[in-house]
Amino acid sequence: MWVSAQMLEAAETGNWAGVVALRLEYQDLLRREHPANEATRQALLVLQQQNQDLLELAGHARAGMARELGQHRQTHRALNAYLVSAGTP
């Protein structure tokens, strides 16, 4: 579970490269055999919640990037309009 916690911590600080770097290790750990007992069930519930939190953070980051891209496009269009009106090719 420590890998999942590290991924979540990296996402909370905006370190998406860190999240990606930990993903392979996380997937490897999930594929291993685990005993079918209450401790495993509880661990999976925690992992499920951490994954949901990670997905929410990713969604917020994606929305923020979309807003920034939209602002960049608007600024670019305004700059182009200014250059055209100023007669600059």
Secondary structure, DSSP 8 states (H G I E B T S, - for coil): -HHHHHHHHHHHTT-HHHHHHHHHHHHHHHHS---SSHHHHHHHHHHHHHHHHHHHHHHHHHHHHHHHHHHHHHHHHHHHHHHHHTT--
